[in-house]
């Protein structure tokens, strides 16, 4: 066998999985969705918001939803970090 992906174990080995491997943006959206609190510089927040923006148009509805939630949280954090607040 020449597949680059390892075979699944148990029941997952016999159930076809039509979903392709997650892109870096999809993985980031999924991981960031669970993030509740972090202290990072505002430019890092802005960069993260920019990087996740393409996932807002992803064909997968779950990815779009996760990306939208994370993007909104990032923009809120940027706004709340603005001087004078």
C-alpha positions as CSV (number, residue, x, y, z in Angstrom):
1,X,0.0,0.0,0.0
2,X,1.3,3.4,-0.9
3,X,-1.1,5.6,1.0
4,X,0.5,8.4,3.0
5,X,-2.2,8.3,5.7
6,X,-2.2,5.5,8.3
7,X,-5.0,3.0,8.3
8,X,-7.7,3.7,10.9
9,X,-8.4,1.3,13.8
10,X,-11.6,-0.4,14.9
11,X,-14.9,0.7,13.3
12,X,-13.3,3.8,11.8
13,X,-11.3,1.6,9.5
14,X,-14.4,0.3,7.8
15,X,-16.4,3.6,7.6
16,X,-15.6,5.7,4.6
17,X,-14.6,9.3,5.4
18,X,-15.4,11.6,2.5
19,X,-13.8,14.7,4.3
20,X,-10.4,15.5,3.0
21,X,-7.5,16.3,5.3
22,X,-8.0,19.6,7.2
23,X,-6.2,22.6,5.9
24,X,-4.0,24.7,8.3
25,X,-6.8,27.3,8.4
26,X,-9.4,24.7,9.3
27,X,-7.2,23.3,12.1
28,X,-6.5,26.8,13.4
29,X,-10.2,27.7,13.4
30,X,-11.0,24.5,15.3
31,X,-8.3,25.0,17.9
32,X,-8.9,28.7,18.4
33,X,-12.6,28.1,18.8
34,X,-11.8,26.4,22.1
35,X,-9.5,29.2,23.4
36,X,-11.1,31.1,26.2
37,X,-8.3,33.4,27.4
38,X,-4.8,34.4,26.3
39,X,-2.6,37.4,26.5
40,X,-1.0,38.3,23.2
41,X,0.1,41.5,21.5
42,X,-2.6,43.3,19.4
43,X,-0.5,42.8,16.2
44,X,-0.7,39.0,16.7
45,X,-4.5,39.2,17.1
46,X,-4.7,41.3,13.9
47,X,-2.5,38.8,12.0
48,X,-4.7,35.9,13.3
49,X,-7.8,37.7,12.2
50,X,-6.3,38.3,8.7
51,X,-5.2,34.6,8.4
52,X,-8.5,33.2,9.3
53,X,-10.5,35.5,7.0
54,X,-10.3,33.1,3.9
55,X,-12.0,30.4,6.0
56,X,-15.1,32.7,6.3
57,X,-15.8,31.6,2.7
58,X,-15.0,27.9,3.1
59,X,-17.5,25.6,1.4
60,X,-17.8,23.6,4.6
61,X,-20.5,25.1,6.8
62,X,-18.9,23.9,10.0
63,X,-15.6,25.5,9.0
64,X,-17.4,28.8,8.1
65,X,-19.2,28.8,11.4
66,X,-16.1,28.2,13.5
67,X,-14.1,30.7,11.5
68,X,-16.8,33.3,11.9
69,X,-16.9,32.8,15.6
70,X,-13.2,33.0,16.0
71,X,-12.9,36.0,13.7
72,X,-15.5,37.9,15.7
73,X,-13.7,37.1,19.0
74,X,-10.4,38.3,17.5
75,X,-12.0,41.5,16.3
76,X,-13.6,42.1,19.7
77,X,-10.3,41.5,21.5
78,X,-8.6,44.0,19.2
79,X,-11.3,46.6,19.8
80,X,-11.2,46.1,23.6
81,X,-7.4,46.5,23.5
82,X,-7.7,50.0,21.9
83,X,-6.2,52.8,23.9
84,X,-8.6,54.8,26.0
85,X,-10.7,51.9,26.9
